[in-house]
Amino acid sequence: INAEYMGTLSECLFFFASGCGCAGLAAPLLAEADKGLTNAPGDNNCFLNVVIQTFWHIPTFRSAFGKQRSHRCNGVGHCVFCSLKSLFEQHRDACASHLPPAVLRECLSAQFAQERRFQLRSMDDAAETFEVILEQLHTSDEGPKDAAGDCTPPCFVHRCFGLRIQEQTECGCGHKSRPLEYWTYVHYVSATFVINSPEMPFGRTLHSIDAGDRTCPNDERPCGRKPVHQRRFLHIPAVFVVGVIWESGSESREAVASFVGRVAEHLSLDAALGAAPGSATGGRNALLAGLVGYYGQHYIAYFRSARARQWVLFDDALVKPVGATWAEVQRYIIEGRLQPFLLFYELGHAEPAAATAPAPRAPLPH
């Protein structure tokens, strides 16, 4: 019996036992083993595989997701929550060294069939996939939402990954722009700017490239002065995600080395976000928990493994320890000309504080 058949059998038994797939996780989702994910020739699963590995290897998310007791289910084959939960159950319980991502691949294909996105055997963007899955999980959360679909208080998805930002421009002439508030999961930066700013600490480059050029907010009679743009962070997630924008998909070894050499293992959120007074950063620091990168049109990931107590490479079905230090990972990245694409900074390995006290553990209802 091959591993793929066993994965399919495990998935069928899971859904049979839980009806529509809405039942709870019967046991805590602990990182018992580091498993790979299959990617047969022509399947083009690598963009999804690195996202699945991200969700599993971020302890904050894995813990919060495992404790969700119910959700709005779209039905078998169309529910991202159920599909991801099935994969997590298999990851925890299966004896195989690698698992098929088919249940989530097929779910996304069905969900976005009319838009012709995430279709089977097609290649897609890993960052977009990461954000789409998070948004699907947010939508399936049963907590209260306002007319715009924002959750109040923040759901587990936004507690883990959501930055709530308020932006406003204020000029010396007294005029202010209307405050703009929004959620985002990824804070994007330019690789070129980071490389070309060697004198600036890595955290400051993340803020500086986002400052932009702004003018007086008085549209009728702008005064010509340089206004101050303030950004307040109303909600800081447990995991701060940095998205890296490269000018091409085939950068030189020297460019990769220059960028990777600038990436900090420890990050001050105050520096990275350029927080204004009243922000929720609170002087907190974060630790690099993992990254997703690509070479050519292939994605791979590196994450700290709680089980192995070292950094581990995840390249589809291949799972390979690479060393205990960030310096060792940097050497692998540079030698392989891997372009870091998503960086995950975790404030702590405990679940982010919920808005209300958690209920005692119990199997989730159907």
Secondary structure, DSSP 8 states (H G I E B T S, - for coil): --HHHHHHHHHHHHHHHTTTTT---SS--------EE---TTT--HHHHHHHHHHHH-HHHHHHHHT--------TTT-HHHHHHHHHHHHHH--SSEE--HHHHHHHHHHTTTTT-S-TT----HHHHHHHHHHHHHHH--S-B-TTS-BSS--HHHHHH-EEEEEEEE-TTS-B---EEEEES-EEEEHHHHHT-TTS-HHHHHHHTTT-----S-SSS------EEEEEEEE--SEEEEEEE-S-SS--HHHHHHHHHH--SEEEHHHHHT--TT-S-TT-EEEEEEEEEEETTEEEEEEEETTTTEEEEEETTEEEEEESSHHHHHHHHHHTT-EEEEEEEES-SS----SS----------
